[in-house]
Structure formats: structure tokens, C-alpha cells
């Protein structure tokens, strides 16, 4: 699958959240987006094969990131 889908390919739920990596200090806008299921924090380090999106309902992750 190329890119982030509009809805989860497994459960059809929308939105599908972008996974944000790195040392992040969440802003109020980011917290609001997290509550809406639009973004999730993925941790401080991106490793080869890390997912770039996650379903906000069933937790499916896919579309692996390449080496950085």
C-alpha cells in the first residue's frame, strides 16, 4: 500500500493516525490532534522498519519507514 490510507484497510475506521517520532514537546494543538486520533507519538528513535501510521480504532500499523 502506498502512503497513508484515509481509512484502516482492516476495520475501515477513520481517521488513521500519523506516527510522530523524535523527542517531542507536545503543543496544545498536538494534544488536540492526539485526542482526535489524528496523530500518535512513536518514541524517540526511528528504526528501520518502523511504521508511519496507526489505526486509531484497531491499532493496525503499516507502511514501514526506510532507513534514515
C-alpha positions in Angstrom: 0.0 0.0 0.0 1.4 3.4 -1.0 1.1 6.2 1.6 -1.3 6.5 4.5 -4.9 5.3 3.8 -7.9 7.5 4.5 -9.4 4.7 6.5 -8.0 1.5 8.0 -7.8 -1.3 5.5 -8.8 -3.9 8.2 -11.6 -2.3 10.2 -12.4 0.7 7.9 -12.2 3.2 10.8 -11.2 6.8 10.1 -9.0 8.7 11.0 -5.8 6.8 10.6 -3.1 8.5 12.7 0.3 9.6 11.6 3.1 8.3 13.9 5.3 11.1 15.1 8.9 10.1 16.1 11.5 12.0 17.9 11.9 13.9 21.2 8.6 15.8 21.0 7.3 18.5 23.4 3.6 18.3 22.6 1.8 21.6 21.9 -1.8 22.2 22.8 -2.6 21.7 19.1 -0.8 18.4 19.1 -2.6 17.2 22.2 -5.9 18.1 20.5 -4.9 16.1 17.4 -3.9 13.1 19.6 -7.3 13.2 21.3 -9.0 13.2 17.8 -6.9 10.1 16.8 -5.0 12.1 14.1 -1.5 11.6 15.5 0.3 9.3 18.0 3.7 9.5 19.4 6.0 6.7 18.3 9.0 7.2 20.6 12.4 9.0 20.4 14.1 6.8 17.8 13.1 5.8 14.3 14.4 2.4 13.4 14.5 0.7 10.0 11.0 -0.8 9.5 9.2 1.5 11.9 5.5 2.1 11.0 4.5 5.5 9.8 0.7 5.3 10.6 -1.6 3.5 13.0 -5.3 2.9 13.0 -7.0 4.9 15.8 -9.5 2.0 16.4 -7.9 -1.4 15.9 -4.2 -0.4 16.2 -3.1 -1.8 12.8 0.3 -0.3 11.8 1.8 -0.5 8.3 3.7 1.4 5.7 7.1 1.0 7.2 9.7 3.8 7.1 13.0 3.2 5.5 16.5 3.9 6.9 17.1 7.4 8.0 
